[in-house]
């Protein structure tokens, strides 16, 4: 007579019920923690950069003021000499003095351009400011464009379409960071020659800053991913994938949003919208 088969107890799931849900929550929390850590590190780097730029601008400004003062004095003295001795000097000597004065004037104009750069450096150095204040957005845009001039000169035409003029209450340093990221991406999107249009406007009680480029555009499947940390379409070593992710967080913290419109081969438009009545 055969022995009855022993029935083995039914095995339950290898993990307690609900384990996968907790595991997913843990992964999401870990991802948020990494994102926050990256954001803090990047903010610290930008703060250090702001302090460095402010220090450099200060050190340049002192000798620059001295040089400009001397150039203006020399130009005035040469003008007086030419006026007082116009009947005494022969043609060759007078031509040499006039040439010398023209060189002094050119030198003064060059130093004025350096002074303009120092002013923009001071504006840009607000990257380290955590203070809430009203800033001139047009001035902030001009500062960013000045720093990117080496990438746009003789290659990209920059059109300013400032339909709205005035101040915007915001965290100045953070907004400069957003502008730098958005405009730099527009420059990088244009491989050869092209156009970038930077504009301001008001829309539904929102201050709108738009940056439109004639570059390569973004594939449709990537448009929704461009704000993901570490996502980048640039070659290895040319992009970290953090710029737009951090910009998105900054604008979101201001109560605003970033809209992106892009078509492959037709360029991209990025619109930064920040509430006009924002308060600290």
Steps between C-alpha positions, in 0.01 A plus 500: 500500500664831391586752761294821483688795356590760752350834411753779537382827648421766244773753470417863540660789313878532552455851646238640732193645336551862405879466476520613138303813579737592783797426276367737236442771760856454621636535147299817443616647829860413413466662157359818658785502750760473221326776306495727806866429567594586141298820521673605823845427359423696184362791701814504714715502186302791356530689829877452496510613139305814590744588776797439269352715223419782742858493632648508150274790400610696807870439433467604135299811581771670709780515237240551227372819663857626532576425131177660377564815701850536350378435148234770527758744644749429221231544238409840649862612513561401138186685396627814680844472339352466153270796560772727644771419247297453184682794331847402623526137401589381154279251325703190587522575874134588520407178315704297751328670795157444349590136440616467861173651622301261280689208655421632847131526409505140370666389824228675698230325301668164560517566873133601497420157358699344782304711749176378343622144548577574867147635548357183344726291720354671805150433372583137432660462842149511647514123449599477866214716622222331691320829554156557357496827303377671185739487206509637147450188288626673187827581677530141621446367145760740360751379760450138401526583128824686565655194663391284207623746237807286423261223390263721300736748329502477118279192522170569672283806468341591833172693476364674809123535503426664834129573484497540878737724690517516874609318812405151609492395868698176531812337640753676280778245507269211424336680209844577352576130523181413310573757228856375458386138466219571254693742276816285502293201386357709216852594391617136512198390294623703201783310334591751229329835448160595629285733703395527862208723601480597866180676603292610796124537531205476740253215479223431754675690782823317423833652399608304191860463387522318168809363326447374145779351290529379142698194600457129449190461716416220743347164405142467622580207725769703680304820564340359815836374628714812472424600860602159638826513697801371302306477173688669217518472123850651489808286437679348797703762682301795366195489722408381847123496455458714811449851360136475399414272792625762746338781302167319517527471878591868534208620288265261678614641836408847367148375432557500125555250223711434191332424168691340213395493137728323257495334161784294363694704247292814570646629826381531857322760711532499878267726698567578866188628677521657847212666689514880493374546856750264658597571861765348723 
